[in-house]
Amino acid sequence: MKEKIIFGIGLSFLLSSCSTHYNTTSSSAPKSAQPRPTSTPSASQTEQEYNSLIKTYKPETAEVLTDLFNNSSNDPKTSITVTNKSRCNMVLSITGKNYSKKIPIAAGKIGYAMVLKNQNYSLSGMVCNSVYKKTQYISSSYSITLSN
Protein backbone atom coordinates (compact mmCIF):
# COMPACT_ATOMS: atom_id res chain seq x y z
CA MET A 1 0.00 0.00 0.00
CA LYS A 2 2.84 2.38 0.91
CA GLU A 3 4.47 1.70 -2.48
CA LYS A 4 1.21 2.63 -4.28
CA ILE A 5 0.96 5.90 -2.37
CA ILE A 6 4.59 6.75 -3.05
CA PHE A 7 4.17 5.78 -6.71
CA GLY A 8 1.10 8.03 -6.96
CA ILE A 9 2.93 10.97 -5.40
CA GLY A 10 5.94 10.36 -7.63
CA LEU A 11 3.76 10.19 -10.72
CA SER A 12 2.06 13.40 -9.66
CA PHE A 13 5.46 15.12 -9.28
CA LEU A 14 6.56 13.93 -12.70
CA LEU A 15 3.38 15.14 -14.35
CA SER A 16 3.43 18.46 -12.55
CA SER A 17 7.07 19.13 -13.51
CA CYS A 18 6.00 19.18 -17.17
CA SER A 19 4.08 22.43 -16.68
CA THR A 20 4.74 25.70 -14.90
CA HIS A 21 2.65 24.63 -11.92
CA TYR A 22 3.37 22.20 -9.10
CA ASN A 23 1.47 19.43 -6.98
CA THR A 24 1.37 17.13 -3.32
CA THR A 25 -0.58 15.64 -0.08
CA SER A 26 -1.74 15.53 3.70
CA SER A 27 -3.92 17.47 6.10
CA SER A 28 -3.88 20.82 7.81
CA ALA A 29 -6.24 23.65 7.00
CA PRO A 30 -5.30 27.31 6.89
CA LYS A 31 -6.30 29.42 9.83
CA SER A 32 -9.32 31.64 9.38
CA ALA A 33 -8.59 35.19 8.41
CA GLN A 34 -9.01 37.35 11.48
CA PRO A 35 -8.42 41.06 11.54
CA ARG A 36 -4.80 40.97 10.55
CA PRO A 37 -1.84 43.25 10.92
CA THR A 38 -0.95 45.48 8.00
CA SER A 39 2.21 43.39 7.38
CA THR A 40 0.09 40.45 6.14
CA PRO A 41 -0.12 40.53 2.34
CA SER A 42 -3.49 40.85 0.66
CA ALA A 43 -4.76 38.29 -1.85
CA SER A 44 -3.82 40.65 -4.71
CA GLN A 45 -0.29 41.15 -3.29
CA THR A 46 0.07 37.38 -3.00
CA GLU A 47 -1.02 36.97 -6.63
CA GLN A 48 1.54 39.57 -7.73
CA GLU A 49 4.27 37.82 -5.75
CA TYR A 50 3.20 34.44 -7.20
CA ASN A 51 3.36 35.81 -10.77
CA SER A 52 6.82 37.25 -10.14
CA LEU A 53 8.22 34.07 -8.52
CA ILE A 54 6.78 31.62 -11.05
CA LYS A 55 8.95 33.19 -13.79
CA THR A 56 12.23 32.19 -12.13
CA TYR A 57 11.33 29.39 -9.68
CA LYS A 58 13.26 26.13 -10.13
CA PRO A 59 11.54 23.15 -8.44
CA GLU A 60 13.64 20.44 -6.76
CA THR A 61 11.73 17.61 -8.44
CA ALA A 62 14.51 15.02 -8.69
CA GLU A 63 15.65 15.49 -5.08
CA VAL A 64 12.10 15.31 -3.72
CA LEU A 65 11.28 12.16 -5.71
CA THR A 66 14.51 10.54 -4.54
CA ASP A 67 13.61 11.37 -0.94
CA LEU A 68 10.06 10.03 -1.28
CA PHE A 69 11.09 6.80 -3.02
CA ASN A 70 14.27 6.02 -1.07
CA ASN A 71 13.46 7.63 2.30
CA SER A 72 17.12 7.31 3.34
CA SER A 73 17.57 7.85 7.07
CA ASN A 74 21.24 8.68 6.40
CA ASP A 75 20.46 11.63 4.12
CA PRO A 76 20.73 14.98 5.96
CA LYS A 77 17.82 16.40 3.91
CA THR A 78 14.15 15.56 3.56
CA SER A 79 11.17 16.88 1.61
CA ILE A 80 8.26 19.15 2.41
CA THR A 81 5.27 18.91 0.07
CA VAL A 82 2.24 21.19 0.10
CA THR A 83 -0.98 20.55 -1.81
CA ASN A 84 -2.91 23.73 -2.58
CA LYS A 85 -6.55 22.62 -2.92
CA SER A 86 -7.81 26.20 -2.94
CA ARG A 87 -9.02 28.21 -5.91
CA CYS A 88 -6.19 30.74 -5.42
CA ASN A 89 -2.51 30.73 -6.25
CA MET A 90 -0.31 31.01 -3.18
CA VAL A 91 3.28 31.59 -2.11
CA LEU A 92 4.55 29.36 0.68
CA SER A 93 7.43 30.74 2.75
CA ILE A 94 9.66 28.23 4.50
CA THR A 95 12.16 29.64 6.98
CA GLY A 96 14.50 27.93 9.39
CA LYS A 97 18.01 28.17 10.75
CA ASN A 98 20.13 29.45 7.82
CA TYR A 99 17.28 28.61 5.39
CA SER A 100 14.68 30.71 3.62
CA LYS A 101 12.70 29.85 0.50
CA LYS A 102 9.51 30.99 -1.20
CA ILE A 103 7.60 28.49 -3.30
CA PRO A 104 4.88 29.55 -5.77
CA ILE A 105 2.04 27.00 -5.73
CA ALA A 106 -0.76 27.30 -8.28
CA ALA A 107 -4.40 26.68 -7.35
CA GLY A 108 -5.04 22.93 -7.24
CA LYS A 109 -1.34 22.06 -7.56
CA ILE A 110 1.50 20.79 -5.40
CA GLY A 111 4.67 22.57 -4.29
CA TYR A 112 7.72 21.02 -2.68
CA ALA A 113 11.17 21.73 -1.30
CA MET A 114 14.12 19.97 0.30
CA VAL A 115 15.17 21.05 3.81
CA LEU A 116 17.67 19.87 6.41
CA LYS A 117 16.28 17.27 8.82
CA ASN A 118 15.84 17.72 12.57
CA GLN A 119 15.13 21.43 12.56
CA ASN A 120 12.20 23.73 13.23
CA TYR A 121 10.74 25.48 10.20
CA SER A 122 8.16 28.21 9.97
CA LEU A 123 5.70 27.57 7.15
CA SER A 124 3.48 30.47 6.16
CA GLY A 125 1.41 31.78 3.31
CA MET A 126 -1.83 33.35 2.24
CA VAL A 127 -4.49 30.98 0.87
CA CYS A 128 -7.14 33.15 -0.79
CA ASN A 129 -8.03 35.46 2.12
CA SER A 130 -6.86 33.11 4.88
CA VAL A 131 -3.49 33.17 6.57
CA TYR A 132 -1.66 29.89 7.09
CA LYS A 133 1.17 29.87 9.62
CA LYS A 134 2.73 26.94 11.42
CA THR A 135 6.02 26.06 13.05
CA GLN A 136 6.94 22.43 12.52
CA TYR A 137 9.87 20.28 13.59
CA ILE A 138 10.89 18.35 10.46
CA SER A 139 12.69 15.04 10.94
CA SER A 140 11.34 13.14 7.91
CA SER A 141 9.30 13.91 4.80
CA TYR A 142 6.43 16.20 5.67
CA SER A 143 3.27 16.81 3.69
CA ILE A 144 0.27 19.12 4.18
CA THR A 145 -2.87 20.01 2.25
CA LEU A 146 -4.28 23.53 2.31
CA SER A 147 -7.74 24.59 1.13
CA ASN A 148 -10.01 27.60 1.54
C-alpha positions as CSV (number, residue, x, y, z in Angstrom):
1,M,0.0,0.0,0.0
2,K,2.8,2.4,0.9
3,E,4.5,1.7,-2.5
4,K,1.2,2.6,-4.3
5,I,1.0,5.9,-2.4
6,I,4.6,6.8,-3.1
7,F,4.2,5.8,-6.7
8,G,1.1,8.0,-7.0
9,I,2.9,11.0,-5.4
10,G,5.9,10.4,-7.6
11,L,3.8,10.2,-10.7
12,S,2.1,13.4,-9.7
13,F,5.5,15.1,-9.3
14,L,6.6,13.9,-12.7
15,L,3.4,15.1,-14.4
16,S,3.4,18.5,-12.6
17,S,7.1,19.1,-13.5
18,C,6.0,19.2,-17.2
19,S,4.1,22.4,-16.7
20,T,4.7,25.7,-14.9
21,H,2.7,24.6,-11.9
22,Y,3.4,22.2,-9.1
23,N,1.5,19.4,-7.0
24,T,1.4,17.1,-3.3
25,T,-0.6,15.6,-0.1
26,S,-1.7,15.5,3.7
27,S,-3.9,17.5,6.1
28,S,-3.9,20.8,7.8
29,A,-6.2,23.6,7.0
30,P,-5.3,27.3,6.9
31,K,-6.3,29.4,9.8
32,S,-9.3,31.6,9.4
33,A,-8.6,35.2,8.4
34,Q,-9.0,37.4,11.5
35,P,-8.4,41.1,11.5
36,R,-4.8,41.0,10.5
37,P,-1.8,43.3,10.9
38,T,-0.9,45.5,8.0
39,S,2.2,43.4,7.4
40,T,0.1,40.5,6.1
41,P,-0.1,40.5,2.3
42,S,-3.5,40.9,0.7
43,A,-4.8,38.3,-1.8
44,S,-3.8,40.7,-4.7
45,Q,-0.3,41.1,-3.3
46,T,0.1,37.4,-3.0
47,E,-1.0,37.0,-6.6
48,Q,1.5,39.6,-7.7
49,E,4.3,37.8,-5.8
50,Y,3.2,34.4,-7.2
51,N,3.4,35.8,-10.8
52,S,6.8,37.3,-10.1
53,L,8.2,34.1,-8.5
54,I,6.8,31.6,-11.1
55,K,8.9,33.2,-13.8
56,T,12.2,32.2,-12.1
57,Y,11.3,29.4,-9.7
58,K,13.3,26.1,-10.1
59,P,11.5,23.2,-8.4
60,E,13.6,20.4,-6.8
61,T,11.7,17.6,-8.4
62,A,14.5,15.0,-8.7
63,E,15.7,15.5,-5.1
64,V,12.1,15.3,-3.7
65,L,11.3,12.2,-5.7
66,T,14.5,10.5,-4.5
67,D,13.6,11.4,-0.9
68,L,10.1,10.0,-1.3
69,F,11.1,6.8,-3.0
70,N,14.3,6.0,-1.1
71,N,13.5,7.6,2.3
72,S,17.1,7.3,3.3
73,S,17.6,7.8,7.1
74,N,21.2,8.7,6.4
75,D,20.5,11.6,4.1
76,P,20.7,15.0,6.0
77,K,17.8,16.4,3.9
78,T,14.1,15.6,3.6
79,S,11.2,16.9,1.6
80,I,8.3,19.2,2.4
81,T,5.3,18.9,0.1
82,V,2.2,21.2,0.1
83,T,-1.0,20.5,-1.8
84,N,-2.9,23.7,-2.6
85,K,-6.6,22.6,-2.9
86,S,-7.8,26.2,-2.9
87,R,-9.0,28.2,-5.9
88,C,-6.2,30.7,-5.4
89,N,-2.5,30.7,-6.3
90,M,-0.3,31.0,-3.2
91,V,3.3,31.6,-2.1
92,L,4.6,29.4,0.7
93,S,7.4,30.7,2.8
94,I,9.7,28.2,4.5
95,T,12.2,29.6,7.0
96,G,14.5,27.9,9.4
97,K,18.0,28.2,10.8
98,N,20.1,29.5,7.8
99,Y,17.3,28.6,5.4
100,S,14.7,30.7,3.6
101,K,12.7,29.8,0.5
102,K,9.5,31.0,-1.2
103,I,7.6,28.5,-3.3
104,P,4.9,29.5,-5.8
105,I,2.0,27.0,-5.7
106,A,-0.8,27.3,-8.3
107,A,-4.4,26.7,-7.4
108,G,-5.0,22.9,-7.2
109,K,-1.3,22.1,-7.6
110,I,1.5,20.8,-5.4
111,G,4.7,22.6,-4.3
112,Y,7.7,21.0,-2.7
113,A,11.2,21.7,-1.3
114,M,14.1,20.0,0.3
115,V,15.2,21.0,3.8
116,L,17.7,19.9,6.4
117,K,16.3,17.3,8.8
118,N,15.8,17.7,12.6
119,Q,15.1,21.4,12.6
120,N,12.2,23.7,13.2
121,Y,10.7,25.5,10.2
122,S,8.2,28.2,10.0
123,L,5.7,27.6,7.1
124,S,3.5,30.5,6.2
125,G,1.4,31.8,3.3
126,M,-1.8,33.4,2.2
127,V,-4.5,31.0,0.9
128,C,-7.1,33.2,-0.8
129,N,-8.0,35.5,2.1
130,S,-6.9,33.1,4.9
131,V,-3.5,33.2,6.6
132,Y,-1.7,29.9,7.1
133,K,1.2,29.9,9.6
134,K,2.7,26.9,11.4
135,T,6.0,26.1,13.0
136,Q,6.9,22.4,12.5
137,Y,9.9,20.3,13.6
138,I,10.9,18.4,10.5
139,S,12.7,15.0,10.9
140,S,11.3,13.1,7.9
141,S,9.3,13.9,4.8
142,Y,6.4,16.2,5.7
143,S,3.3,16.8,3.7
144,I,0.3,19.1,4.2
145,T,-2.9,20.0,2.3
146,L,-4.3,23.5,2.3
147,S,-7.7,24.6,1.1
148,N,-10.0,27.6,1.5
